[in-house]
Amino acid sequence: MATPDGQNTLYDLVRSTAEKYPQNHFLHIPIVACSNYSDSSIDLTYRQLLQRVDQCRDGYADAGYRVGQRVALMLENRPAFFVHWFALNALGVSVVPVNAELMPDEIAHLIGHSDCCLITCLSDHTAMLKNIIDAESLTVPIYTDGQTRPKVTSSIDHDPLSADADGLHRECAVLYTSGSTGKPKGCVLTNDYFITSGQWYSSLGGLCAMTSGAERLLTPLPLFHMNAMATSTMAMLMTGGCLIQLERFHPSSWWSTVRDTQATIIHYLGIMPALLLQMEQQLSDSQHQVKFGFGAGVNPCHQAPFEARFEIPLVEAWAMTESGCSGAIAANREPRHVGSCCFGRASPELDVMLVDEQGIEVPMGEAGELWVRRKGPSPRKGFFYGYLKDPQATADTWRQGYLNTGDIARQGEDGQYHFVDRKKNIIRRSGENISCLEVEGFIAQHPWVAQVAVAPVADEIRGEEVMALIVINSDSLQNVGLATDILSFCLTKMVYYKAPGYLAVVPELPLTASKKPRRAELKILCEKLLQTGQCEDLRAGKKRPAKKVTI
């Protein structure tokens, strides 16, 4: 998979596509997704995109921003995100996307850990960020469009890759992902990571065949995640297609938006088919131009009914932030074994092993941990560069020359892979990775809690839900109001989706001799308590905060 001539950075790719498809739309945001900040839908051609990017780039250059620095972006799913991202990329400045819904402590960790020299944000978030910076004694200036851009005061070069003159292996972004060891880790991603991802997806073929200059890809996924940044955005840039970016998923308006925007491709997470199947059937369910849906995590019992009702193949794929699309696998050709958690065959460029606990390859048909790498002399090409400031975690992830994914899979007789389980202490809820250890750390701060352990339980809509088992302090009041009090406590400490959806008080936890939770036993116990109704259901209290409306 060769890199396109002269396209060593994302800015190079934007410029090249703008020259080839100047009048094609790069971006469309329907009014349903931008009514809180625009009086009409938003369209941006590739020529207009390049003009705005160049103007923004010049502003950053005049203020002294340069290769080796990082700028945090809190710009939601708006046009400004793309403009600032590509403008900074033109200067060799890396970006750190930040989810505005995170709690102050979580945002402070990302800003401080990444050594950002600037936060570029929407005006809505300025006051919140100033409070965080003051509370944490950070020295990071804040900028929003329309203001004077702060001059660079730091001379530190944070990018160990910035010496690469051609830019291909230069740092492009740091994406924070919840890991199995507590606080989110920063995945350092290069220009090569994003370019390779776009090449992989746009040339995938089969059910996912794309026509240059003709595709319209609709996605509600957030721009602080790998899927939207490296998959949907890069594929449209590669092919001169139009990205239809929503701010989030709305089941009630989904199909009208699909039809009105003339989408030919949709991106989904497992929760979306589940919710759409709950909608009342309409004669117009199959009246659309969508060729395929691309995503992961659809409930096996929902896949066939969805495909039959809406006449769209849901192409299940496997990837993670660390692997990028260079290590991705997709079920883009028949037979897809619908309803079996099948995510397809590995590409000829990919080397895959399924291994046991000792790292020994398991026989065909048996479940093992999925290990992946590129074939040839560069096994890490297109993968993440490493975890920021954590070389040991990076080395642990690359044991024996393969990316150790922590996901359990099995290979069928026809060579296709099927997802089985997750080895890491991770809960996958509605597309978000949630660290059990991180949630345990927050709950343990509650004064009534003596011990806590967190595990995933099955959820028909969201895939998995967070369940917490609590041992209360002996001198605490009996658990009157304990569950709701702990939920309220959690919602002041962490973003809403990480809070427990279920909670049970138990006399003791299943622990090892070193007093660590026995994770396998913990999952079984949580499922048993849930099935027998011996826990508090807190899901109704896990609500996304009301969004501030900008007029």
Secondary structure, 3 states (H helix, E strand, C coil): CCCCCCCCCHHHHHHHHHHHCCCCEEEEECHHHHCCCCCCCEEEEHHHHHHHHHHHHHHHHHCCCCCCCEEEEECCCCHHHHHHHHHHHHCCCEEEECCCCCCHHHHHHHHHHCCCCEEEECHHHHHHHHHHHHHHCCCCCEECCCCCCCCCCCCCCCCCCCCCCCCCCCEEEEEEECCCCCCCEEEEEEHHHHHHHHHHHHCCECCECCCCCCCEEEECCCCCCHHHHHHHHHHHHHHCCEEEECCCCCHHHHHHHHHHCCCCEEEEECHHHHHHHCCCCCCCCCCCCCCEEEEECCCHHHHHHHHHHHCCCEEEEECCCCCCHHHCEECCCCCCCCCCCEEEECCCCEEEEEECCCCCECCCCCCEEEEEEECCCCCCCCCCCEECCCHHHHHHHCHHHCEEEEEEEEECCCCCEEEEEECCCEEEECCEEEEHHHHHHHHCCCCCEEEEEEEEEEECCCEEEEEEEEEECCCCCCCCCHHHHHHHHHHCCCCHHHCCCEEEECCCCCECCCCCECHHHHHHHHHHHHHCCCCEECHHHCCCCCCCCCC
